[in-house]
Amino acid sequence: MDRLYLVAPLGVAEPLSVVEPFLKTAVAQGVRRAVLLSSSAVDESDTGLGALHTLVRRTVPEWAVLRPSWFMQNFTGDHPAAQAVRGDGEIVTATGDGRVAFVDATDIAAVATRALLDDRPHNTDHVITGPEALGYPEAARILAEVSGRPVRHVAVETGELVERLKATGMPPEYAAFLAGLDEDIRHGAEDRTTDTVERVTGRAPRSFRAFAEAHRAAFAPPSAA
């Protein structure tokens, strides 16, 4: 093996101590390229997920850091947001009127594939977004139109969101981290789009409405599924 796709342990606020020995062992065994899944909300830093940006760049000869916006898939499957949509018809955030350029994980995977397989290493960060930035109220309206059932956005304060996340069993430090990202959105941190998907893959990214229409059954209440 000479290339790997690197995902930090889920729910761990400080993953460096786990990832660093793994990555150094991989390089010693012949890995020459690593593609790290990070987030558009995370900059290179000395702590948290941002510390892995520096680690990959300094440890592996060929690299790329994927920094996608919020996944459209958060509204489907077993994600808490998806469960809330199916159950109460609600999306609860601390984002206020902030907007996010939600991105389909399939588009992230397409960029990752090119970063892993292209002959020339990318050796750069890729900020990956969908084609438009939407507020959660707009996302809720689209889900309601597509599913044919009421879906609304419930705005809460950051502290309340922390408590809600902790109540699901999430570690307190990680709950605070996620709620802090919502507050950043409130202040405009994710109100942007990029051309990364089209530039790297040669095709346009999927819109939120197209994603919702393709996954209409995922928004049905449990009794109707």
Beta strands, then each sheet from edge to edge (+ up, - down):
strand 1: 3-7
strand 2: 33-37
strand 3: 62-68
strand 4: 90-93
strand 5: 99-100
strand 6: 124-128
strand 7: 134-135
strand 8: 152-155
sheet 1: 1+ 2+ 3+ 6+
sheet 2: 4+ 8+
sheet 3: 5+ 7-
end
